[in-house]
Amino acid sequence: MSTKWISFLLMVPFLCYFSPGRCGKVLVFPMEYSHWINIKTILDELIQRGHEVTVLLPSASVFVDPNESPTIKFEPYTSSLSKSDIEDLSQRCLHQVISGLSQEPFWTYHSRLQEIFRGFSDTVEQVCKDLVLNKEVMTKLRRSKFDAVLADAFAPCGELLAELLKLPLVYTLRFFPGYTYEQHSGGLPVPPSYVPLPMSQLTDHMTFMERVGNMLFLLYSNFWLEVFTVERWDWFYSDVLGRPTTLSETMAKADIWLIRTYWDIEFPRPFLPNFEFVGGLHCKPAKPLPKEMEDFVQSSGDEGVVVFSLGSMVSNVTEERANVIASALAQIPQKVVWKFHGKKPDTLGSNTWLYKWIPQNDLLGHPKTKAFITHGGTNGVYEAIYHGVPMVGIPLFADQPDNIVRLVAKGAAVRLNFHTMTKSDLLNALEAVIYDPFYKENAMRLSRIHHDQPVKPLDRAVFWIEFVMRHKGAKHLRPAVHDLTWLQYHSLDVIAFLLACVAAVTFIFTKGCVLCCRRLAKSERKKHRD
């Protein structure tokens, strides 16, 4: 451990001593890959402020490396799954998604995604069982007297842990398909008339048929989630807690939802006081590049550099796709830094260097960087926005297509199809974002919006975690929607009552008119007889 970290660890007790009541203990139930990269930024900041952070680490974890985080305390526990099980599942899912699944018709695509998610859910459920049914670990956690639980809402279990330990809960989340968790468990309003659902690939200005599709997708997502949670999670939570409950009911007890986007790429929409948008919290000013990479970047001259990455999960692409991409990159005057695993493409040009890892944020912040070829992951997209770099989006799965749709709508990116793009498609897209000032100007506009915030996203995220610890929760921000039935929330009972009143008044008025008419008619007949 470096001298810097040793000095910091020695200072933590003094930080707590001189700031009584501020330092707390946070228990974290994390996710893997890019989710961990994002949440780790929050954990590092909490530690800098004197808090104690404990991360639950199953033996099957494949991405979280305790050796890379010496200031974080890890609580390991044995999982019945192995690392190879998790890796096999991840690669299997990626293979299905990347190898043409996105080319399927809309409903076929989402049906197949459900199958993939069920496999993911089985894995998460097993990891959760290994934790909450481990009496030794749970006893230790209860004795540790934590102040709050921080969890990723995409993977169930954090809310169950918070319920068992009787602790307030803070969620971090990008989205769940159809906004089902946010809507049903968080109470977030989702008007389908102008709020495009995640994975719908729509904007907030929809045609009539797009609104029809958005509504159908909302109903479909809600129905599927209801079936899924009943058969997969509700019985498990009820069994562990010893009383009838549901996943949605347990998630609804969350105090704060930290959403990993912001209004720079989000379309305006209603939200609640316990939802905080903190997109780009991991972004920071660029640091100097390693000497070899800096020399390569500087050798680009006035033409500059293109950065290319498909993220932390995609380890390789097919040889055919790699060669198409490499042949296009070989023809541009810019130098290219490409994060790439696998066999070196035969068509690779001398202007392109391959790296298994790149300092992406530092490259995007370099003054010579002209464009970013990205799969559209939220972390990478926000780093590009932070530094004002226009993008060529090649989305693959999950939130990536929606992120790119938003960037295209805001004029900061060009979108390509990974499976069908040709060499000329990629060349034309790069030429557009590099030489057409429209894209650079819009990327800089989004960057100015992102930077022009009264409080930095990371500071807001940490503030709300500290707020929850200080006040033992944030129930005063919890909307009353959680206490209403579906009929009450949509005011269907009120509408039915008012319609009944109108019907009753109409009936009485009609009956009165009929009676009056009959009496008048009877009176007229009587006059005629007389």
Secondary structure, DSSP 8 states (H G I E B T S, - for coil): --HHHHHHHHHHHHHHHHSTTT--EEEEE--STHHHHHHHHHHHHHHHTT-EEEEEEETT-SS--GGG-TTSEEEEE--SS-HHHHHHHHHHHHHHHHTTGGGS-HHHHHHHHHHHHHHHHHHHHHHHHHHHT-HHHHHHHHHT--SEEEEETTSTTHHHHHHHHT--EEEEES--GGGHIIIIIT-----TTT---TTS---SS--HHHHHHHHHHHHHHHHHHHHHHIIIIIHHHHHHHTS---HHHHHTT-SEEEES--TTTS------TTEEE-TTTT--------HHHHHHHHTTGGG-EEEEE-TTT-----HHHHHHHHHHHTTSSSEEEEE--SS--TT--TTEEEESS--HHHHHTSTTEEEEEE---HHHHHHHHHHT--EEE---STTHHHHHHHHHHTTSEEE--TTT--HHHHHHHHHHHHH-HHHHHHHHHHHHHHH--SS-HHHHHHHHHHHHHHHT--GGGS-GGGGS-HHHHTTHHHHHHHHHHHHHHHHHHHHHHHHHHHHHHHHHHHHHH-
